[in-house]
Amino acid sequence: MASKFPAPIYRDTVLAHVFADAKRLFLDSMIEIDYAHLLMLAQQEIVSRETAVLCLRALDSLDLAAIRSTPYDGSVEDLFFLIEQKLADLCGAENAGRIHTARSRNDIDMTMYRMVLRSRLLATLDAVAALRTRLVALASEHRSALMPAYTHNQPAQPTTLGHYLMAILEVLERDTERLQAAFVRVNRSPLGACAITTTGFPIDRAQTMTMLGFNSLQTNSYGAIASVDYITESCSVLAVTMLNLGRFAQDLLLWSTAEFNFLRLSDGYVQISSIMPQKRNPVPLEHVRILSSRSLSEAQSTLQSLHNTPFADMNDSEDSFQPLVDLAFTDGLRALLLLEGALSEATFNLDHMRARAAGSFLTVTELADTLVRETGISFHQAHAFVAAAVKSANGVFSPEAMVASVLASLAVAGIKAPEASILFHALDPEYFVAIRSVPGGPALAALSPEIARAETQLATDRSWIASQREQILSAQQSIRKAADALLAAQ
């Protein structure tokens, strides 16, 4: 015997979940769309002013808190129909039904998805900006703090903590550029596409676009309904951001080990052991790592979920899919906020970092460079002399032994040697950093202008984020102002 709609299994496995997700994620946007669309219908005289006023009063009377607490009982298909039912109770079915003139659940859904996603992008941009603010302050404070740079997880050359942090900061600047570009393409209004071919009614898509805070139209109606690249681009950008964040967190975790001893989190950001009294575990950094990995995986899953789906209206990109997008951005936001918080109270073991920069043969590249400048030999030959000196040291770094070995090699080769003091100077880590003053280098002459540039760029990006928020807020206020004006005219 066939069941009545909704079949219990369909209700419990799909519709109840979709209903709960829609209340949590999309209720406010759905109501905002109702206001904007109704005001446009009235402006275009598609519905009468009298009907519009009755519908506006009904919208104003909706108890959103009660709607959010409504359990799914199968009496309606989804949240859209519940709201339509509530409006019918308030202003009559005939009037409530007119709100749905010249639109479809399809373009309503696509519009509210974009409205929610743009807010997630702005929240992510805010959190990235906060982390950038923290990093540029730390880079400025520690622009001269010596530390070892690493290649292949091995100490390579001296640099500064400011130089390292600026490298991370530049990555976050590029993440910001990508997030901003994604926002621009998300913030296009599909409303008016209706089911997929627009409508025969003389609607004004530009009016609803402006009233809902969009920057432009998603023009082609077929594409407005069928396209998913606004999601896949946003999630791809998020995945790249989280990959970058995770790599930074991994470095910080290594720096927090007793073996590195570069970084110390404050007591508020460490956890103890239940059995080992001495432990100070940098657990928040582990949470940053797993949250960024989760966010990356969830973002990638959105692409996998949409792979090989048809170019059409489909539930694959809608009801059960949208919470995955939201989860990816929620976890990403948690990771960004947590890392900024941890760094806000962290301290660096600058003396130890400096000592590590002065040892382990880290400056010998400059010794080879100095031989090239002072003697005119090729770098290949200079490299061979210095490499022989390193090998003869048997892992024990001594400037005296290094200089003596190089001088001996030059004598054997019949090459006039520079003063020993010049070679000793080449092995000084401060000199190593100071001489690397070409753009992008760690010397103050190169690094300080970059820090200033980063501060200026950060201010520009914060202004951009604020302007987008202001546009959305202004649009929301314009809806209320237009609604009040129409109500007052009656």
C-alpha positions in Angstrom: 0.0 0.0 0.0 1.4 3.4 -1.1 2.1 5.9 1.7 0.9 9.5 1.8 3.4 12.3 1.4 5.7 12.5 3.1 6.5 8.9 3.5 7.9 8.4 7.0 11.3 7.3 5.9 11.6 10.3 3.4 10.4 12.6 6.2 12.9 11.3 8.8 15.9 10.9 6.5 15.5 14.0 4.3 12.7 16.5 4.9 13.1 16.9 8.7 16.9 17.6 8.3 16.3 20.0 5.4 13.7 21.9 7.4 16.0 22.2 10.4 18.9 23.4 8.3 16.8 25.9 6.5 15.5 27.4 9.8 19.1 27.7 11.0 20.8 29.0 7.9 18.3 30.7 5.6 15.2 32.0 7.5 16.3 35.6 7.7 17.4 35.7 4.1 14.2 34.1 2.9 12.1 36.8 4.7 14.3 39.6 3.4 13.7 38.3 -0.1 10.0 38.3 0.5 10.1 42.0 1.4 12.2 43.0 -1.5 10.2 41.0 -4.1 6.9 42.3 -2.7 8.0 45.9 -2.8 9.2 45.4 -6.4 5.8 43.9 -7.4 4.0 46.9 -5.9 6.4 49.3 -7.6 5.8 47.6 -11.0 2.0 47.5 -10.3 2.0 43.8 -10.6 0.2 43.6 -7.3 -2.0 46.3 -6.0 -0.9 48.7 -3.2 -3.7 47.4 -1.0 -2.5 43.8 -1.4 1.1 44.9 -0.8 0.2 46.6 2.4 -1.7 43.6 3.7 1.2 41.4 2.8 3.8 43.8 4.4 1.8 43.8 7.6 1.7 40.1 7.6 5.5 39.9 7.1 6.0 42.4 9.9 3.8 40.2 12.1 5.6 36.9 11.5 6.9 35.4 14.8 10.4 34.3 13.6 11.3 32.9 17.0 8.2 30.6 16.9 9.1 29.6 13.4 12.6 28.6 14.4 11.2 26.5 17.2 8.7 24.7 15.0 9.4 21.0 14.7 8.9 19.3 11.3 5.7 17.4 11.3 5.2 16.7 7.6 2.2 19.0 7.2 4.2 21.2 4.8 7.0 20.2 2.4 9.6 22.7 3.6 10.2 26.0 5.3 9.1 28.0 2.3 5.6 26.5 2.4 5.5 26.9 6.2 6.1 30.7 5.8 3.5 30.9 3.0 1.0 29.2 5.3 1.8 31.6 8.2 1.4 34.6 5.9 -1.9 33.1 4.6 -3.1 32.9 8.2 -2.2 36.6 8.7 -3.4 38.2 5.5 -5.5 35.6 3.7 -4.4 32.9 1.2 -5.4 35.1 -1.8 -3.1 37.9 -0.7 -0.3 35.7 0.5 -0.3 33.8 -2.8 0.3 37.0 -4.7 3.7 37.4 -3.1 4.8 34.4 -5.2 4.0 36.1 -8.5 6.9 36.1 -10.9 9.2 34.0 -8.9 10.0 30.4 -8.0 11.5 28.5 -5.1 14.4 28.0 -7.6 15.5 31.7 -7.7 14.6 32.2 -4.1 16.9 29.4 -3.1 19.8 30.6 -5.3 19.4 34.1 -3.9 19.4 33.2 -0.3 22.3 30.8 -0.8 24.3 33.6 -2.2 23.3 36.0 0.6 24.4 33.6 3.3 27.6 32.7 1.4 28.6 36.3 1.0 28.3 36.8 4.8 30.5 33.7 5.3 33.1 35.2 2.9 33.0 38.5 4.8 33.4 36.8 8.1 36.4 34.9 6.8 37.9 38.1 5.4 37.5 39.7 8.8 39.2 36.9 10.5 42.1 36.8 8.0 42.4 40.6 8.5 42.6 40.1 12.2 45.4 37.5 11.8 47.2 39.8 9.4 47.0 42.6 11.9 48.5 40.4 14.6 51.3 39.2 12.2 52.2 42.6 10.9 52.6 43.9 14.5 54.8 40.9 15.4 56.8 41.3 12.2 57.4 45.0 13.0 58.3 44.2 16.6 60.7 41.4 15.7 62.1 42.8 12.4 65.7 42.5 13.7 65.3 39.3 15.7 67.7 36.7 14.3 66.5 33.2 13.7 67.4 30.3 11.4 65.6 29.8 8.1 64.9 26.2 7.2 64.9 24.3 4.0 64.0 20.6 3.9 63.4 20.9 7.7 67.1 21.5 8.1 68.7 24.8 9.3 69.8 26.7 6.2 70.7 30.4 6.6 70.1 33.2 9.1 67.1 35.4 8.7 64.8 37.3 11.1 61.5 36.5 12.7 60.1 39.5 11.0 61.2 38.2 7.6 59.5 34.8 8.3 56.3 36.4 9.5 56.2 38.7 6.5 56.3 35.6 4.3 53.2 34.2 6.0 51.6 37.7 5.8 52.1 37.8 2.1 50.4 34.5 1.7 47.4 35.8 3.7 47.4 38.9 1.5 47.0 36.6 -1.5 44.3 34.6 0.3 42.5 37.9 0.9 42.7 38.8 -2.8 41.2 35.4 -3.7 38.4 35.7 -1.1 37.6 39.2 -2.4 37.4 38.0 -6.0 35.1 35.2 -4.9 32.9 37.6 -3.0 32.5 39.8 -6.1 31.2 36.8 -8.1 29.0 35.5 -5.3 27.4 38.9 -4.8 25.3 38.8 -8.0 21.6 38.5 -7.8 19.8 35.6 -9.4 16.4 36.8 -8.3 14.0 37.1 -11.3 15.4 34.0 -13.0 12.3 32.3 -11.6 12.2 28.6 -12.4 14.9 28.9 -15.1 13.5 31.2 -18.0 12.4 34.4 -16.1 8.8 35.5 -16.4 6.3 37.3 -18.6 5.6 39.8 -15.9 7.4 43.2 -16.1 9.6 42.7 -13.1 12.5 44.9 -12.2 15.5 42.7 -11.4 17.7 45.7 -10.9 15.4 46.9 -8.1 15.5 43.7 -6.1 19.3 43.4 -6.8 19.8 46.8 -5.1 17.4 46.2 -2.3 19.1 42.9 -1.4 22.6 44.5 -1.4 23.9 42.7 -4.5 26.5 44.5 -6.7 25.2 43.1 -10.0 22.9 40.6 -11.7 23.6 37.0 -12.4 22.1 37.8 -15.8 21.4 34.7 -17.8 18.4 33.0 -16.1 19.4 29.5 -17.0 22.9 30.0 -15.6 21.5 31.8 -12.5 19.7 28.6 -11.6 22.0 25.9 -12.9 25.5 27.3 -12.2 27.4 26.2 -9.1 30.7 27.8 -9.8 30.0 30.6 -7.3 30.1 27.8 -4.6 33.0 25.9 -6.0 35.1 29.0 -6.4 34.4 30.1 -2.9 35.1 26.7 -1.4 38.3 26.3 -3.5 39.6 29.6 -2.3 38.7 28.6 1.3 40.6 25.3 0.8 43.7 27.2 -0.3 43.5 29.5 2.7 43.1 26.6 5.1 46.1 24.8 3.4 48.2 27.9 4.0 47.0 28.2 7.5 47.7 24.6 8.3 51.3 24.9 7.1 51.9 27.9 9.4 50.3 26.1 12.3 52.6 23.1 11.7 55.6 25.4 11.9 54.4 26.9 15.2 53.8 23.4 16.6 57.4 22.5 15.8 58.6 25.7 17.3 56.7 24.9 20.5 58.6 21.6 21.1 61.3 21.4 23.7 63.7 20.6 20.9 63.1 23.8 19.0 62.1 26.0 22.0 61.3 29.0 19.8 57.7 29.6 20.8 55.8 29.6 24.2 52.1 29.9 24.4 50.5 31.6 27.4 48.9 29.6 30.2 45.5 30.4 28.8 46.4 28.5 25.6 48.1 25.4 26.9 46.6 22.2 28.4 48.1 20.0 31.1 48.5 16.2 31.3 46.3 14.2 33.7 49.4 12.2 34.7 52.5 14.2 33.8 52.8 17.3 35.9 55.5 18.9 33.8 53.5 19.0 30.5 52.5 22.3 28.8 50.8 21.0 25.7 50.2 23.6 22.9 46.8 21.9 22.1 45.2 25.0 20.6 47.7 24.9 17.8 46.7 21.3 17.2 43.1 22.4 17.0 44.1 25.0 14.5 45.7 22.3 12.4 42.7 19.9 12.6 40.1 22.6 12.1 42.0 23.9 9.0 42.3 20.4 7.7 38.6 19.8 8.4 37.7 23.0 6.6 39.9 22.1 3.6 38.4 18.6 3.4 34.8 19.9 3.7 35.5 22.5 1.1 37.0 19.9 -1.3 34.0 17.7 -0.6 31.7 20.3 -2.1 33.5 20.0 -5.4 33.3 16.2 -5.2 29.6 16.4 -4.4 28.9 18.4 -7.5 31.2 16.6 -9.9 29.4 15.1 -12.9 26.0 16.6 -11.9 23.8 18.0 -14.7 23.8 21.7 -15.6 20.3 22.3 -14.2 18.3 22.9 -11.1 19.0 20.0 -8.8 18.9 19.1 -5.1 22.6 18.0 -5.3 23.5 21.7 -4.9 20.7 22.7 -2.6 19.0 21.3 0.5 21.4 18.6 1.8 24.4 20.3 0.2 24.4 23.8 1.6 25.1 22.8 5.3 28.4 21.3 4.0 29.3 24.7 2.6 28.4 26.3 5.9 30.4 23.8 7.9 33.5 24.3 5.8 33.4 28.1 6.4 32.5 27.7 10.1 35.4 25.4 10.7 37.7 27.7 8.8 36.6 30.7 10.8 37.2 28.8 14.0 40.8 28.0 12.9 41.5 31.6 12.0 40.1 33.1 15.2 41.9 30.5 17.4 45.3 31.1 15.8 45.0 34.9 16.1 44.0 34.4 19.8 46.9 32.1 20.5 49.4 34.4 18.9 48.0 37.4 20.8 49.6 36.1 24.0 52.5 34.0 22.7 56.1 34.9 23.3 59.2 34.0 21.3 62.5 32.7 22.8 64.5 35.4 21.0 67.9 34.6 22.6 67.7 31.0 21.8 66.6 31.7 18.2 69.5 34.1 17.8 71.9 31.5 19.1 70.6 28.9 16.7 71.1 31.5 13.8 74.7 31.9 14.8 75.6 28.2 14.7 75.3 25.1 12.6 77.3 26.6 9.7 74.3 28.8 8.7 76.4 31.7 7.6 78.8 29.9 5.3 77.0 30.9 2.1 78.1 34.4 2.8 81.7 33.2 3.4 81.6 31.7 -0.2 80.0 34.9 -1.5 82.8 37.0 0.2 85.5 34.9 -1.4 83.9 35.6 -4.8 83.8 39.4 -4.1 87.3 39.6 -2.5 89.3 37.2 -4.8 87.4 37.2 -8.1 87.1 33.4 -8.1 83.9 31.7 -9.4 81.2 30.9 -6.9 81.6 27.2 -7.9 85.3 27.3 -6.7 84.4 29.3 -3.6 81.7 26.8 -2.8 84.2 24.0 -3.0 86.6 25.7 -0.6 83.9 26.4 1.9 82.4 22.9 1.6 85.8 21.4 2.3 86.1 23.5 5.4 82.6 22.4 6.6 83.5 18.7 6.0 86.8 19.0 7.9 84.9 20.5 10.9 83.1 17.1 11.5 79.9 18.9 12.5 81.4 21.3 15.1 81.0 24.8 13.9 84.0 27.1 14.7 84.6 30.4 12.9 88.3 30.1 13.7 88.5 26.6 12.2 86.4 27.6 9.1 88.6 30.7 8.4 91.8 28.7 8.9 90.7 25.9 6.5 89.6 28.4 3.8 92.9 30.3 4.0 94.8 27.1 3.7 92.8 26.1 0.6 93.4 29.5 -1.0 97.2 29.2 -0.3 97.3 25.7 -1.9 95.5 27.0 -4.9 97.8 30.0 -5.2 95.0 32.5 -4.7 95.7 35.8 -2.8 93.6 35.6 0.3 91.7 38.5 1.8 92.3 39.7 5.4 91.1 37.1 7.9 89.0 39.7 9.6 86.9 40.0 6.4 86.3 36.3 6.5 85.3 36.4 10.2 82.9 39.2 9.4 81.3 37.1 6.7 80.4 34.5 9.3 78.6 37.0 11.5 74.8 36.3 11.3 73.9 40.0 11.7 76.2 40.8 8.8 74.6 37.9 6.8 71.2 39.5 7.2 72.2 43.1 6.8 73.9 42.5 3.5 70.8 40.9 2.0 69.0 44.2 1.2 67.6 43.4 -2.2 63.8 43.5 -2.4 62.3 40.7 -0.4 65.4 40.2 1.7 65.6 40.2 5.5 67.8 43.3 5.9 66.0 46.2 7.5 66.5 48.3 4.4 64.4 45.7 2.5 62.0 44.5 5.2 60.9 47.8 6.8 59.3 49.2 3.6 57.5 45.9 3.2 56.1 46.0 6.7 54.9 49.6 5.9 53.4 48.4 2.7 51.6 45.5 4.5 50.1 47.9 7.0 48.8 50.1 4.2 47.4 47.2 2.3 45.7 45.9 5.5 44.0 49.3 6.0 42.8 49.2 2.3 41.4 45.7 2.7 39.7 46.5 6.0 38.1 49.5 4.3 36.9 47.2 1.4 35.4 44.8 3.8 33.6 47.6 5.7 32.3 49.0 2.5 30.7 45.7 1.5 29.1 45.3 4.9 27.8 48.9 4.8 26.3 48.2 1.4 24.4 45.2 2.7 23.3 47.0 5.8 22.2 50.0 3.8 20.2 47.7 1.5 18.5 46.1 4.5 17.6 49.6 5.8 16.3 50.6 2.4 13.9 47.7 2.4 12.5 48.8 5.8 12.3 52.4 4.7 10.4 51.5 1.5 8.1 49.2 3.4 7.4 51.9 6.0 6.7 54.4 3.3 4.2 52.1 1.6 2.5 51.4 4.9 2.3 55.1 5.8 0.7 56.0 2.5 -2.3 53.9 3.2 
